[in-house]
Amino acid sequence: MKRRIASLAASCVVLLHAQQPEPVRFEVASIKPNKSAEHNTNWNFDANGHFSGTNVPVRFLITMAYMLKDTQLSGLPGWADSEKYDLQTKAEGPIHEDQIYVMLRSLLADRFGLQSHWVMKNQSVYALSITRGGAKLQLSKKGSCVVAGPDNPPVQPGDKPPDYCGTYFWRGGEINGFRITISQLLVALGNQLDYPVIDRTGLKGAYDIHFSFNPDEVTNDGPDNSAGASIFTSLQEQLGLKLQSTKGPVSVLVIDHIERPSEN
């Protein structure tokens, strides 16, 4: 799938099991079947409250809304993979990136009738731990990022968004996080790998994390130089962390009910 990502859309906030206030919803949401033979999926969102998707399968919407790997989703009917939709949505006003995911969950419940529950399953995972030389993480310092709030001005089209605390973004072979937890780093790493990542570091702080790697080198035996190193090698060299393939408990979203949306 091809993703068209706006500059702000590269920032992702982990909300998988976080407590949420009253559900927030898009003010306007248009969903129409896409009957083309196109295979690529394009999507885009920004801080001014717009989310759009072209040729989007329902599976993709769910995994995006809940920040899941495909292996963490169970019980979808076949049409949720084969049928595609075009979406145009708009929030009531400017929003922060974390609200997009909450709004997508509300959209799935309201328009697709999504009902689901969580179970824990033992699956293939990567375990993140500290190398013998120790972690090289930098604790976040005051002033290193912008605290999100309702008084923050909206981001104008073409402008670089501020570094919001509690967010991270990946672009090409870089991952940058601002006052993020290890739990958020796990999701950032999982987005680059074929399996989810679990925590075996024991680290509890909030960190400013910046590291680069070769996105085309995804094996654990990549070149031993930082310019072209795999994500495995780069983590060890730059952050003092290592990934090991193993089995572990993973949260899996089980779909109890889902239906095709009515056109509008």
N, C-alpha and C positions, 0 to 999 in steps of 0.2 A: 504494500500500500504506500502511496505517496502522500506525505503530509506537507501542507503549505502552512508554515507557522509564522505568525506575526511576531515582531520583536518581543512584545509583552507575553505572547502565548508560550514562549520558551520558559517562563517562570512557572513552576509547579509547586503546589503546597500539598503536603500529605494530610489527608483528613479521613483515612480509611475507617478508623474506629473511634474518631474523636466525637465528644459530646457536641451536639449542635443545638442552637436555639430553634425557635419556630421555623419551619421550612420556608426558604425564600424561593420565589418563582420568577420566571421570565414574565414580563408584562405582556409580551406578544410572542407567539410561537407558531410558525407555519411549518407543517410537515407534509411532504408530498412524495409519492413513490417516484423513483428514478427508473425509467424503463430502458435506458440506454445500455449498450453493450460494453461501456467503459469499465475497466477493471480498477483504475486508481481511485482512491478515496482522498478527498481534500477537505481540510477543516481549518478554522481560523477563529480566534476570539481575541478580544481586547478589553481594556479596563473601562471603556465607556459603555459596557454592557451588551455588546453584540457577540453572538456566536453563530457561525454558519458552517454548514457541512454539505458536501456534494458527493452523492453516490456512497452513502454511509450505511453499512449494515448495522443492525441492532446490537449484535455482539460487540462491535467496536464502541458504540455508545456506552454500553454497560461497563466494559473494561476501562474505558476512559473515565467515566463518572466515579468509579470506585477504585481506580488506580490498580488494576489487576493484571496479571498475566493470564493468558488463555487457559492455562492449567488450573487456575483458581476460579473457574466458572463452570457450573454443571447444570444440566437440565434444560438447556435451550432447545426449542424446536428447530427443525431444519430451515424453516423460512427465515429465521433470525440471522442466518448466515447468507442465504442465497438472495433474499430480497433487499434492495437498497433504497435509501431515502435521501431527499434533499431537505435541509433544514435552514430556516432563517428565524433567529430569535433576537429579542431585544429586552433588556432589563429596564426598569423604571428610570434608572439614572446610572451614574458612574459607580462601578463596583471594584472590589479587589479580586485578584485571581482565585482565591480560595472559594469565593461564592459561586464561581462558575460551576464547580464540581457539585456543590449542593443543589444548584438550580437544575443541572442535568439529571440528578437523582429525582428531583421533584417532577421533572418533565417525563421521565420514564414511568413514574408511578401514575401521573395524571393522564398521560396520553397513550401509553402502552399498557396500562393496567398492571405494571410490574409488582409482583409480590414475591418475596424471597426470604431466606433465612441463612444463617452462617453455620458451618460445621468446621471442625478441625480434622485435617487428613495428613497422613504421613506421605510426603512427596519428595521428589528430587529437589534439592535446594543448594545454594551456596552459603556456607557459614563464614561470616566476617569475624576475624579475630585479630589480636595484636601480635606483631612479629616479635622475635626475641630481642631486637634492638629497641623496642618500645615505640609507642605511638608518637607521631610527629604532628599532631593536630594543634591548631591555634585556637585557644578559647576566645570567644567573641568579646570585643572590647566596646565600651560605651561609645556611641557615635559612629560605629562602623557600618550601620545600616539605618534605614528610616522605619520608624514604627508606624504601621498602617493605622489609619483612623478616618472617620467621616470628614474631617477637615482637610484631608489631603486633596490638593487640586487634581482634577482629572488629567490623565496623560493625553496630550494632543497627538494626532496622527503624525507619524514620522519622528516623534521625540523619543529619546531613550528613557525608559521607565527608571525610577529610582531603585536602589537596592533595598527592597523591603525586608525587614527582619522576619525570620521564619520562612523564607522562600529560597528556592534554588532554581537554577536553570542549567540546561545543557545545550550546547551548540557545537556541532561537529565533534571534535575530540576534546571538549572541555566540559567540566562540571564545576560550577561555582555556587556556593551556598553561603547565606548570610544569617548568622545566629541560628543555625539549624541543629537539630538533635541527631543522634545516631539513627533513630528510627526513620528520619527523613532521608538520611544518606542511604539507608537500605533500599528505599524505593527508587532513589536516583540511580543507584547501581543496578537494581533489577530491571530498570528501563533499558539498560544496555546489554542485558544478558538473557539467556533462554530460560532461566529459572528464577524464582524469587530468592531473596537474600535474607537470612536470619542473623540475629545479633549474638555473638559470643565474645564481645569486647568487654562488657561490663561498664562501659563509659556512660556517664550520666549528664555531662555538661552540654552547653550550647556552643557551637563552633563556627568560625568562618573558614570555609573549606574551598580550596582552589587547587585543582590538579588537571593535568592534560594527559592524553593517551592517544594511541592510534585506533580510531574507531573501526578500521578494517581488519584489525588483528584481535580476534576475540578468543583465541585459544590461550591455554595456560603455559605455553612454551614460546611466547613471543620473543622478539629480538631484545637483547640485553642492553638497550640504550634508550634514554628517556624520550628522544625525538620520535622513535618509531615503536615504542614499547606497547605491549598489550595493556588492557585495563588491569590485569592481574599484576604485571610487573610494575606498572606505574603506581599502583596503590602501595606496594611494598616500598618502592624507592622514595616516593614523595610524601606519603602519609603514615608509613610504618604500620600498615594494615595488610592483611592477606585474606584471600578468598579460597576456600576449599570445597570441593564437591562432596556432598553427603546427603543423607536423608534427614528430614526434620518436619515438625508440625507446621502446617500452613493453613491459614484461613481460606476456606472455599465458600463462595457464594452459590447457593443452590436456588435455582429458579422454581418457584411453586406455580406461578401463573404469569403469562404474558400474552398480549393480543396485538393484532395489527391496529395501528391508529386510524381514526377517521380522517379523511382529507379535509383541508380547510384553506 
